[in-house]
Amino acid sequence: MAEVGGQAGGGIRVSVIIPCFNRERLVGEAIESALRQGPGVEVIVVDDGSTDGSWDVLQSFGQRVRSYRTANGGVSNARNFGVRQARAPFIRFLDSDDRIPEDAVQEHFAAAAALPAHQIAFGDARSIDEKGAVIHGVAYGYSSVAPPGPLPRAALLSHTMSPYLPMFPALALRACGGFAPALSLSEDVELAVRLSLHGYQFVRVPIIVAEVREHQGARLSRNYGAEGYRKLLALYRHILSSFAKSAAPLADDEAAAFARMIWTIARSASREAHRTEASELFHLASQLAGRDAWNGPVPLRALYSILPAYSAERLLMAVKASLRRKT
């Protein structure tokens, strides 16, 4: 493990942690956006065994950034490594291809510091294109399902609490053990659930805290493949088991919200023709919430009443393809 940089530790309020793997073209822009956040912010970048020129880019920032180079161990390991180095009471994560808007960390910190210790402030995110221009009408986070304020657990389970949305209290991350290194998909979902089961509550603040870049490079949310869907199925079963063992098992509305999210993933698996994985995901969602799990347009829900969900999805795809050919 190698390190460069090393700001003085006094007065640091927020540690911005950036995991990086083969992002030499974009990581510099991510770092610059973090460095512009004003006083009291330290920037920690963990190069997770990149094989391109990413480490050279990190070194070019010198003492302004605390940069570490580790063997490749995956994004969860890289984030956890950064948490262990962090000296601030609050932690923000930033992906190496994304950006933080100007002054967002200071606003986010003010909101987080005003909350009780068991609450975690999280904001919204917007999309940018490969050149950094804002893509209007595309957003990430919970703005479409929850107003500002405490986030109901049903809403938490209906979407993904991406790591770049919250201002995490460092104590909370360390108390719950951070990200699960064994997970390569939906590690953010599992962490949010684990924090909830540890008694933490997420609170939405109406601040744009991240700009998420849409580009052709790999993102964890794309191209699951059959193996990826099997991993997600195992994760969802693990999460349900955790709730069943907890002092606060899922209420009916919470179970339905989680089931609809699983159903959405099952639809994705169907579109990719992974019949076995899609069918098992549909089955899990149905076990959890019955017809309340159905998540799709009205015509498709009508098909669900007469056909297995996978068959309904494939039939709808065939009909759409036929109509496109005719036009």
C-alpha positions in Angstrom: 0.0 0.0 0.0 1.3 3.4 -1.0 0.2 6.9 0.1 0.8 10.4 -1.0 -0.5 13.7 0.4 -1.4 14.5 4.0 -3.3 17.6 5.1 -3.1 18.8 8.7 -5.9 17.1 10.7 -7.1 20.1 12.7 -10.5 21.6 11.8 -11.5 18.8 9.5 -15.3 18.4 9.5 -16.0 16.3 6.5 -13.9 13.5 4.8 -14.7 13.1 1.1 -13.8 9.5 0.1 -13.3 8.7 -3.6 -12.7 5.0 -4.6 -11.0 4.8 -8.0 -10.4 2.0 -10.4 -9.1 2.8 -14.0 -10.6 6.3 -14.2 -7.6 8.3 -15.3 -9.8 10.3 -17.7 -12.4 11.4 -15.1 -11.0 11.0 -11.6 -9.2 14.4 -11.8 -12.5 16.2 -12.3 -14.0 14.3 -9.4 -11.1 15.3 -7.1 -11.3 19.0 -8.3 -15.0 19.1 -7.4 -14.2 17.9 -3.9 -11.3 20.3 -3.4 -13.6 23.2 -4.2 -15.9 22.5 -1.3 -14.2 25.0 1.1 -12.6 24.8 4.5 -12.8 21.8 6.8 -12.9 19.2 4.0 -10.3 16.6 3.5 -10.1 14.6 0.3 -9.2 10.9 0.4 -8.7 8.9 -2.8 -8.2 5.2 -2.8 -6.8 3.7 -6.0 -8.1 0.2 -6.0 -5.2 -1.4 -8.0 -5.8 0.6 -11.2 -3.8 -0.6 -14.2 -4.1 2.6 -16.2 -2.7 6.1 -15.3 -5.1 6.8 -12.4 -2.3 6.7 -9.8 -0.3 9.3 -11.8 -3.3 11.6 -11.8 -3.7 11.2 -8.0 0.0 12.0 -7.4 -0.3 15.2 -9.5 -2.5 16.7 -6.7 0.4 16.4 -4.2 -0.3 17.4 -0.6 -3.9 18.7 -1.4 -5.1 15.1 -1.4 -4.5 12.1 0.8 -4.0 9.4 -1.9 -3.6 5.7 -1.2 -2.8 2.8 -3.6 -4.0 -0.7 -2.6 -4.3 -4.1 -4.2 -7.5 -4.5 -6.1 -10.2 -5.6 -3.7 -13.4 -4.1 -5.0 -15.3 -0.9 -4.3 -16.6 -1.9 -0.8 -13.0 -2.6 0.4 -11.8 0.7 -1.1 -14.5 2.7 0.6 -13.9 0.9 3.9 -10.2 1.6 3.6 -11.0 5.2 3.1 -13.2 5.3 6.2 -10.4 3.9 8.3 -8.2 6.8 7.2 -10.8 9.5 7.7 -10.2 12.1 10.4 -13.6 13.9 10.2 -16.8 13.3 12.1 -18.7 13.1 8.9 -18.0 11.2 5.7 -19.2 11.8 2.1 -18.6 9.3 -0.7 -18.0 10.3 -4.3 -17.6 8.0 -7.3 -14.5 8.7 -9.4 -16.5 9.5 -12.5 -19.0 11.9 -10.7 -18.8 15.4 -9.2 -19.9 17.4 -6.2 -21.7 20.7 -7.0 -20.0 23.8 -5.6 -20.8 24.5 -1.9 -22.8 21.3 -1.6 -20.7 19.7 1.1 -20.9 22.9 3.3 -24.7 23.0 3.0 -24.9 19.2 3.5 -22.7 19.4 6.6 -24.8 22.2 8.1 -28.0 20.1 7.7 -26.3 16.9 9.1 -24.8 18.7 12.1 -28.2 20.0 13.1 -29.7 16.5 13.4 -29.8 14.2 16.4 -27.0 11.5 16.4 -29.4 8.8 15.2 -30.4 10.6 12.0 -28.4 10.7 8.7 -28.9 13.6 6.3 -29.1 12.7 2.6 -29.7 14.8 -0.4 -30.6 14.5 -4.1 -28.5 14.0 -7.2 -28.8 15.1 -10.8 -27.4 13.6 -14.0 -24.6 15.0 -16.2 -23.4 13.9 -19.6 -19.9 12.8 -20.5 -18.9 16.4 -21.0 -20.3 17.5 -17.6 -23.5 19.3 -18.8 -26.6 18.8 -16.7 -29.2 16.4 -18.2 -32.5 17.8 -17.3 -35.4 15.5 -16.3 -33.1 12.7 -15.1 -32.6 12.5 -11.3 -31.3 10.1 -8.7 -32.4 9.6 -5.2 -35.8 9.9 -3.4 -37.2 13.2 -4.5 -40.0 11.5 -6.5 -41.2 9.4 -3.5 -40.5 11.4 -0.3 -40.7 15.1 0.7 -37.9 16.6 2.8 -37.8 15.2 6.3 -37.5 11.8 7.9 -37.7 9.0 5.3 -40.2 6.3 6.1 -38.7 2.8 6.0 -41.1 1.8 3.2 -39.7 4.6 1.0 -36.1 3.6 1.9 -36.9 0.1 0.7 -38.4 1.3 -2.6 -35.3 2.9 -4.0 -31.5 2.7 -3.7 -29.7 4.8 -1.1 -26.7 5.4 -3.3 -23.5 6.0 -1.3 -23.0 9.5 -2.7 -26.4 10.7 -1.2 -25.9 10.7 2.6 -23.6 12.7 4.9 -22.6 9.7 7.0 -21.6 10.1 10.6 -18.3 8.3 10.8 -19.4 6.7 14.1 -22.4 5.2 12.4 -20.3 3.6 9.6 -17.8 2.2 12.0 -20.5 0.9 14.4 -22.2 -1.1 11.7 -19.0 -2.3 10.1 -19.1 -0.3 6.9 -19.8 -1.8 3.5 -20.0 -5.6 3.1 -16.8 -6.5 1.2 -18.3 -9.8 -0.1 -21.0 -7.9 -2.1 -20.2 -6.6 -5.6 -23.8 -5.6 -6.3 -26.3 -3.5 -4.3 -23.8 -3.1 -1.4 -25.5 0.3 -0.9 -28.9 -1.2 -0.4 -27.5 -3.7 2.2 -25.7 -0.9 4.1 -28.8 1.3 4.2 -30.8 -1.6 5.6 -28.1 -2.5 8.1 -28.0 1.1 9.3 -31.7 1.2 9.7 -31.6 -2.0 11.7 -29.0 -0.4 13.9 -31.5 2.4 14.8 -30.4 5.1 12.3 -33.0 7.0 10.3 -32.3 8.8 7.0 -33.6 12.3 6.6 -34.0 13.9 3.2 -32.7 17.4 2.8 -33.5 19.3 -0.5 -29.9 19.8 -1.6 -28.3 18.6 -4.8 -25.3 16.8 -3.3 -23.9 14.9 -6.3 -23.8 15.0 -10.1 -23.9 11.5 -11.6 -22.2 11.1 -14.9 -24.0 9.1 -17.7 -21.4 7.5 -20.0 -20.3 4.4 -21.7 -17.9 3.3 -19.0 -18.8 0.5 -16.6 -21.2 1.3 -13.7 -22.2 -1.2 -11.1 -25.9 -0.8 -12.0 -25.4 -2.1 -15.6 -25.1 -5.5 -17.2 -26.0 -7.7 -14.2 -26.0 -11.0 -16.2 -27.3 -14.2 -14.8 -24.7 -14.3 -12.1 -25.5 -10.8 -11.0 -29.2 -11.6 -10.7 -28.3 -14.6 -8.6 -26.2 -12.4 -6.3 -29.1 -10.0 -6.0 -31.5 -12.8 -5.2 -29.2 -14.0 -2.4 -28.9 -10.4 -1.1 -32.6 -9.9 -1.0 -33.1 -13.1 0.9 -30.4 -12.1 3.3 -32.0 -8.7 3.9 -35.4 -10.4 4.5 -33.8 -12.7 7.0 -32.2 -9.8 8.8 -35.6 -8.1 9.1 -37.2 -11.3 10.3 -34.6 -11.6 13.1 -34.8 -8.0 14.1 -36.9 -6.3 16.8 -38.6 -4.3 14.0 -39.8 -6.7 11.3 -41.3 -5.4 8.1 -44.8 -3.9 8.2 -47.1 -4.6 5.3 -46.4 -1.4 3.5 -42.7 -1.9 3.9 -42.9 -5.5 2.6 -44.9 -4.3 -0.4 -42.4 -1.5 -1.2 -39.4 -3.9 -1.0 -41.4 -6.5 -3.1 -42.0 -3.9 -5.8 -38.3 -3.2 -6.0 -37.5 -6.9 -6.3 -40.2 -7.2 -9.0 -38.6 -4.4 -11.0 -35.3 -6.3 -10.9 -37.1 -9.4 -12.0 -38.5 -7.5 -15.0 -35.0 -6.5 -15.9 -33.8 -10.1 -15.7 -36.8 -11.0 -18.0 -35.8 -8.5 -20.6 -32.3 -10.0 -20.6 -33.9 -13.5 -21.0 -32.6 -15.0 -17.8 -35.6 -17.1 -17.2 -34.5 -19.0 -14.1 -33.3 -15.9 -12.2 -36.3 -13.8 -13.2 -38.7 -16.5 -12.1 -37.1 -16.9 -8.7 -37.1 -13.1 -8.2 -40.8 -12.9 -9.2 -41.5 -15.7 -6.8 -39.7 -14.1 -3.9 -41.6 -10.8 -4.5 -44.9 -12.6 -4.7 -44.2 -14.5 -1.5 -43.5 -11.2 0.2 -46.5 -9.2 -0.9 -48.7 -11.1 -3.3 -50.3 -8.9 -6.0 -49.1 -5.8 -4.2 -45.6 -6.7 -5.6 -46.8 -6.2 -9.2 -44.9 -3.3 -10.6 -45.5 -2.3 -14.2 -47.9 -0.7 -16.6 -51.6 -1.5 -16.5 -51.6 -3.8 -19.6 -48.8 -5.8 -18.2 -50.5 -6.2 -14.8 -53.5 -7.6 -16.7 -51.2 -10.2 -18.3 -49.8 -11.1 -14.8 -53.4 -12.3 -14.0 -53.4 -15.0 -16.7 -49.7 -15.8 -17.3 -46.6 -16.4 -15.3 -44.8 -13.1 -14.8 -41.8 -14.1 -17.0 -44.0 -15.3 -19.8 -46.0 -12.0 -19.6 -42.9 -10.0 -19.8 -41.6 -11.9 -22.8 -45.0 -11.7 -24.6 -45.1 -8.0 -24.1 -41.6 -7.7 -25.5 -42.6 -9.7 -28.6 -45.7 -7.6 -29.2 -43.6 -4.4 -29.0 -41.0 -5.8 -31.4 -43.7 -6.7 -33.8 -45.3 -3.3 -33.7 -41.9 -1.6 -34.3 -41.3 -3.8 -37.4 -44.7 -2.8 -38.8 -43.8 0.9 -38.4 
